[in-house]
Amino acid sequence: MANQELTFDDEQFIVSKTDLQGKITYGNALFIKMSGYNESELINQPHNILRHEDMPAVVFKLLWSHIKAGKEIFAYVKNKTKYGDYYWVFAHVTPSFDHNRQISNYHSVRRKPSDKALNIIKPLYTTLLQKERSGGITASEEALNNLLKEKGVSYDEFILSL
Ligand SMILES: Cc1cc2nc3c(=O)[nH]c(=O)nc-3n(C[C@H](O)[C@H](O)[C@H](O)COP(=O)(O)O)c2cc1C
């Protein structure tokens, strides 16, 4: 039965690595298990193979702008499995650097998100998605920036405060 929520334990980590284009180069056993795919179906595929339609695009825009600039980012992400089920993660995504300090690839480690954080993130993402449907990514970016301005915090500070 599709569209069921899957979970994992508090002490577990879901790990993956990508190349500079976001193609999967590595996934740990839990990453593979949660996805529903075989390892061979994941390696070399774009990481958006796990993209869930409930995710606002603005979150991925922020993710890529951070990591391309050499910065880490934390983000709450709803992922979709091969079978149409889903699981929420709290992701830390970082660039890796070569000897010349050039970005060589990307790395993500995900933990189980707290209910407390998801209670804030879920309605926020619903709002951002609605904004995207009516006014595109500019509208959702504006809504997110307004929320952060109201709170007087940066995206990073907001996410880490949840
Ligand atoms: C290391 C790394 C891990 C990522 N993990 C996920 C993930 O778990 N789920 C997801 O939907 N996108 C993830 N992304 C972002 C995807 O590359 C992609 O931007 C996103 O799925 C949105 O798809 P789109 O860019 O084609 O719109 C990750 C990117 C990187 C670099």
The ligand as an ORCA input file, in Angstrom:
! r2SCAN-3c Opt
* xyz 0 1
  C      24.410     15.197     -1.045
  C      23.008     15.500     -1.505
  C      21.945     14.846     -0.924
  C      20.632     15.089     -1.339
  N      19.617     14.396     -0.743
  C      18.359     14.562     -1.187
  C      17.295     13.793     -0.656
  O      17.465     12.972      0.258
  N      16.052     13.987     -1.175
  C      15.807     14.886     -2.162
  O      14.641     15.003     -2.601
  N      16.798     15.647     -2.673
  C      18.056     15.496     -2.214
  N      19.063     16.257     -2.747
  C      18.713     17.326     -3.710
  C      18.516     16.806     -5.111
  O      19.768     16.817     -5.763
  C      17.530     17.678     -5.904
  O      17.979     19.016     -5.963
  C      16.113     17.664     -5.302
  O      15.630     16.356     -5.170
  C      15.106     18.479     -6.124
  O      15.059     18.017     -7.413
  P      15.305     19.005     -8.619
  O      16.586     19.755     -8.286
  O      15.407     18.148     -9.816
  O      14.125     19.913     -8.641
  C      20.381     16.038     -2.358
  C      21.467     16.713     -2.943
  C      22.760     16.459     -2.518
  C      23.901     17.202     -3.157
*
